[in-house]
Amino acid sequence: MLLVLRSVHPQAIKLLILDKKFIAIYRRIFLQEDLEGDATLPKEAQVFFQGYVYAELAEMYLLKEDFETSKKYAKLGLEKLSMLEWVVQSEPERISRLQELTDKN
């Protein structure tokens, strides 16, 4: 979702991210419990999507200066995405960024 938003004016993005309703909707859409039980998605795809969304939520909460919540989602994102060797190899910057956010106070 943020990939789509990146083409929008940065100030508009920040306003959306700081809106609690936006974050709640984002979480509800992309982290649905039934995603894990969805037989149409391979397990690897479920792990990737969840990890990616956790990573995006970590960035959103960082912008809100909610560091503890950002750290929580960064850790979840890192756990999920690190499970996938192809992500670790193809996106070392993303893994490194999540590790950085996880290590922050």
NORCOR-V435759 format. One line per field, one symbol per residue. ss: DSSP state (H for helix, E for strand, - for the rest). phi: phi as a letter, one per 20 degrees, with the letter a starting at -180 (. if undefined). burial: I if it has 16 or more other ideal C-beta (glycine too) atoms within 10 Angstrom, else O. A space follows every 10 residues. Layout:
ss=???
phi=???
burial=???
This chain:
ss=-HHHH----H HHHHHHHH-H HHHHHHHHHH --HHH----- --HHHHHHHH HHHHHHHHHH HHH---HHHH HHHHHHHHHH HH--HHHHHH -HHHHHHHHH HHH--
phi=.fffffeegg fffgffffeg fffffgfffe dfffffefff efgfffffff fffgfffgff fffemefffg ffffffffff fffdgffgfe cfffffffff ffeff
burial=OIOOOOOOOO OOIOOIIOOO OOIOOIOOOI IOOOOOOOOO OOOOOOIIOI IIIIIIIIII IIOIOOOOOI IIIIIIIIOI IOOIOOIOOO IOOIIOIIOO IIOOO
